[in-house]
Amino acid sequence: MDLKVEPQTVQIQTANKLRNAILSGYFKPGQRLVEADLCETMQVSRSSVREALRGLEAEKLITIIPNRGPFVAEITWDEAKEIYHVRAILEGEAAALFAERATSEHKREMAQALAAFVNADDADDAIGRLTSTSRFYDVMLRECGNRIIRDLLQGLVARINFLRARSMSRPGRAKYSAIEMRGMLRAMEKNDPVAARAATVEHVRNACAAAEAVFEPRVQRSA
């Protein structure tokens, strides 16, 4: 993975590079991040690295332990289940609201994001899959008409993306995700809130099951 940062907007790029490295699995859960090594690898100043790490700590992607430094955060399966539970409730409601009010342009934006997801999957581009999935959901949350739902889910977005990366690491899961997202979009195109909610909740539950299969070996080893 190329972690070298270009000169412009160094702090933002540093945070983005580190975030993508965590989400893609380049840095593993529980791994210590050594500032000096990051500065050398990324060719940026220590202040840029520290600023980026503080931002990632706020997103709960890393944990900074006093006298030990930053570590990639670990999400337990119990925490993951709680996140999926919240997602099913809030995203299901957002999908229903979106289906009632979405314009043709909004639906077109979601269709474009879904097409980008399929292209990223065909190219085996893990970050592209996450980026396009986020775009798909961003349209729904932005236009669902409920800012509280949007804000609550945005507070979880980094951990949601972490879990998405885990679930999509399971062979074949991304292709099923595309099928499920098409089902969501079809319901929204028909302005059918009941079907949109059902398709979205099913998608989240299937993602949860896929993530559990990835978490399970670690749980068994620690038992």
C-alpha positions in Angstrom: 0.0 0.0 0.0 1.3 3.5 -1.0 1.2 5.6 2.2 3.2 8.5 0.8 1.3 11.8 1.1 1.4 14.5 -1.6 2.3 18.1 -0.5 -1.2 19.7 -0.6 -3.6 19.5 2.4 -1.1 17.4 4.3 -3.1 16.9 7.5 -6.3 15.9 5.6 -4.4 13.5 3.4 -2.6 12.0 6.4 -5.9 11.3 8.1 -7.4 9.9 5.0 -4.4 7.6 4.3 -4.4 6.3 7.8 -8.2 5.8 7.9 -8.0 3.9 4.6 -5.1 1.8 5.9 -7.1 0.8 8.9 -10.3 0.1 7.0 -8.5 -1.9 4.4 -6.8 -4.1 7.0 -3.3 -2.8 6.3 -3.1 -1.9 10.0 -4.7 -4.6 12.1 -7.0 -4.3 15.1 -4.8 -4.0 18.2 -1.7 -3.0 16.3 0.4 -0.2 17.8 1.0 2.8 15.5 4.5 4.2 16.0 4.6 7.9 15.2 8.2 7.9 14.1 7.6 5.1 11.7 4.4 6.8 10.3 6.3 10.0 9.8 9.1 8.2 7.8 6.7 6.1 5.8 4.3 8.9 4.9 7.0 11.5 4.7 5.1 14.0 6.8 5.8 15.9 10.0 5.1 14.5 13.5 2.6 17.3 14.0 0.6 16.2 11.0 0.6 12.6 12.2 -0.5 13.6 15.7 -3.3 15.8 14.3 -4.5 12.9 12.1 -4.3 10.4 15.0 -6.4 12.7 17.2 -9.0 12.9 14.6 -9.1 9.1 14.2 -9.3 8.7 18.0 -12.5 10.9 17.8 -13.8 8.6 15.2 -13.0 5.6 17.5 -10.8 4.0 14.9 -7.8 4.2 17.2 -7.2 4.3 20.9 -4.5 6.4 22.5 -3.2 4.8 25.7 -1.2 7.0 28.1 2.5 6.2 28.1 2.0 3.6 25.4 0.7 5.5 22.4 -1.9 4.9 19.7 -3.3 1.5 18.8 -5.8 0.5 16.1 -9.1 0.1 17.9 -10.7 -3.4 18.4 -14.4 -3.8 18.1 -15.8 -6.8 20.1 -18.6 -8.9 18.6 -21.0 -7.6 21.3 -20.2 -4.0 20.2 -20.6 -5.0 16.5 -24.0 -6.5 17.2 -25.2 -3.4 18.9 -24.1 -1.3 16.0 -25.9 -3.5 13.5 -29.0 -3.4 15.7 -29.0 0.4 15.7 -28.3 0.5 12.0 -31.3 -1.8 11.2 -33.6 0.5 13.2 -32.3 3.9 12.0 -31.5 3.0 8.4 -34.8 1.1 8.0 -36.6 4.3 9.0 -34.4 6.5 6.8 -35.1 4.3 3.8 -38.9 4.5 4.4 -38.7 8.3 4.7 -36.5 8.6 1.6 -38.9 6.4 -0.5 -41.7 8.8 0.3 -39.9 12.0 -0.6 -37.0 11.1 -3.0 -36.8 12.9 -6.3 -35.7 11.4 -9.6 -32.3 13.1 -9.2 -31.8 11.6 -5.7 -32.6 8.2 -7.1 -30.2 8.7 -9.9 -27.5 9.6 -7.4 -28.0 6.4 -5.6 -28.0 4.4 -8.8 -24.7 6.0 -9.8 -23.2 5.1 -6.4 -24.4 1.5 -6.8 -22.9 1.3 -10.2 -19.6 2.5 -8.7 -19.8 -0.1 -6.1 -20.2 -2.9 -8.7 -17.2 -1.5 -10.6 -15.1 -1.4 -7.5 -16.0 -5.0 -6.7 -15.2 -6.1 -10.2 -11.8 -4.4 -9.7 -11.4 -5.9 -6.2 -11.0 -2.4 -4.9 -11.8 -2.6 -1.2 -11.6 1.1 -0.6 -13.7 1.8 -3.7 -16.4 -0.5 -2.3 -16.4 1.4 1.0 -16.4 4.8 -0.7 -19.3 4.0 -3.1 -21.3 2.3 -0.3 -20.9 5.5 1.8 -22.1 7.6 -1.2 -25.2 5.3 -1.6 -26.1 5.8 2.1 -25.1 9.5 2.1 -27.8 10.3 -0.4 -30.4 8.4 1.5 -29.5 10.0 4.9 -29.1 13.5 3.4 -32.5 13.4 1.7 -34.6 11.3 4.2 -35.7 14.5 5.9 -34.7 13.5 9.4 -31.5 15.2 10.6 -31.4 13.4 13.9 -31.2 10.0 12.1 -28.5 11.4 9.8 -26.5 12.8 12.7 -26.7 9.7 14.8 -25.5 7.4 12.0 -22.8 9.9 11.0 -21.5 9.5 14.6 -21.0 5.8 13.9 -19.8 6.1 10.3 -16.2 5.2 10.9 -17.1 2.1 12.9 -19.8 1.2 10.4 -17.2 1.4 7.6 -14.8 -0.7 9.7 -17.5 -3.4 10.0 -18.4 -3.1 6.3 -14.8 -3.8 5.5 -14.8 -6.9 7.7 -18.1 -8.3 6.3 -17.1 -7.6 2.7 -13.8 -9.5 3.3 -15.9 -12.6 3.2 -15.7 -14.2 -0.3 -18.8 -13.4 -2.3 -20.3 -11.0 0.3 -19.9 -7.9 -1.9 -21.8 -9.4 -4.7 -24.7 -10.2 -2.4 -24.5 -6.7 -1.0 -24.9 -5.3 -4.6 -28.1 -7.5 -5.0 -29.5 -6.3 -1.7 -28.7 -2.6 -2.5 -30.5 -3.0 -5.9 -33.5 -4.3 -4.0 -33.4 -1.2 -1.7 -33.1 1.1 -4.7 -36.0 -0.6 -6.6 -38.3 -0.1 -3.6 -37.3 3.6 -3.4 -37.8 4.1 -7.2 -41.3 2.8 -6.7 -41.8 5.2 -3.7 -42.7 2.2 -1.6 -41.7 2.9 2.0 -42.7 -0.5 3.4 -40.7 -2.4 0.8 -37.7 0.1 1.2 -37.7 -0.4 5.0 -37.9 -4.2 4.6 -35.1 -4.4 2.0 -32.8 -2.1 4.1 -33.3 -4.1 7.3 -32.7 -7.3 5.4 -29.5 -5.9 4.0 -28.2 -4.9 7.4 -29.1 -8.2 8.9 -27.3 -10.1 6.2 -24.3 -7.8 6.6 -24.4 -8.6 10.3 -24.4 -12.4 9.6 -21.4 -12.0 7.2 -19.5 -10.0 9.8 -20.2 -12.6 12.5 -18.7 -15.3 10.3 -15.5 -13.2 10.1 -15.4 -12.4 13.8 -16.2 -16.0 14.8 -12.7 -17.6 14.4 -11.2 -14.9 16.7 -13.9 -15.5 19.3 -13.3 -19.3 19.2 -9.5 -18.9 19.6 -10.0 -16.7 22.6 -12.5 -19.0 24.3 
